[in-house]
Amino acid sequence: MNPHDHKLDGYVEPTEAQLTARKRRNYAIGGLLAAFCALVFILMIVKIKSMGIEVPS
Amino acid sequence: MTDTAADKPYNPPGLSLAEPRDFYALMKPRVMTLVVFTAWAGLVCAPGEMNLFLAAASILCIAVGAGASAALNMWYEADTDALMSRTKTRPLPAGKMERSSALGFGIILSALSVLGLAIASNYVAAGLLAFTIFFYAVVYTMWLKRSTPQNIVIGGAAGAFPPMVGWAAASGDITIDSTLLFLIIFMWTPPHFWALALYKTGDYHKAGIPMMPNVKGAKSTRLQIFVYAVILAVTCIGPVVTGMGGYLYMLVALVLNLTFMFLAYKVWQSRAGERADAADEAGLYDVTMGDRAARNLFAFSIIYLFAMFGALSAEALIRSFS
């Protein structure tokens, strides 16, 4: 028996619907994190420029 | 046994079935619309120029902050939400996700929104937003709501802060004008919520929430609605005195406040929120008509707030372009 096949006590086999919902949540979290990083980056650039500081190219 | 929302578990076994739209629903998107609009109005009315992108990012952060506090509210109130017809389909009482998911979602969004606002505008606005989230989630939801019939009077401050946050985002300051914007929403909140509470008395009673009609009775609540409508009308003179509101605002405020007071008067004179004996047909009719008056006031109060802040913003925009 493969030791990796051992399931924890109280393990509930996920249904197809639960796996699909989890996948959608993962995509949403990934998308939002990427959007947040982009927002902070752009905000920094805009703020620095609005303060009259040259951004090196 | 019937399967009601209250019977469903808040922590369903196995993986969650919650979709991204359920998390979005935790943010009370309809309430967020009003928050976004009033925050935008505060930002537009404030003196000083603001970069368009920074302004948009600030509004986004305020909206996310409002959504975060709504998620924290739903996390705490999952038990009472399951008992009320208006709220039992929310993601938690419907058993779509675990309570801890809503708590984590609320905390993370709170932190990101405050941090984002600090970057997009300034620390004054970010501090105000953090205080607003704290006030709504802790002072109102955890403390006031279940302990006093004055819950929405004091707790109304949480909903009144967004224009102040918007103003602070643009100017970095708290002034008399921004306080007036706060006061308009603060005085508007009691008649707005009590009108709803009058025709949802049964719901609040079932959930054990001490709303004014349940504690002091429908008659006292109807009188207080009218009194607050008059105080609100007086408060609306403030922007004219300070010069923030011009002729357009004066005209809009006059028409809206007269209508608001008229509808509040109709509620005061009605039997809204009372319970009539089923055998008493005339009494039942009076109560139904009274509930309709309360519904009319509740619906109009939403239009009222949009129109008042719309008029102030329109004048500010006209001033900035001329």
Interface residues (C-beta under 8 A of the other chain):
Chain A: V12 E13 P14 T15 A17 Q18 L19 A21 R22 R24 R25 Y27 A28 F36 L39 V40 I42 L43 M44 V46 K47 S50
Chain B: P13 G14 L15 S16 L17 A18 E19 P20 F23 N51 F53 L54 A57 L60 L112 G116 I119 A120
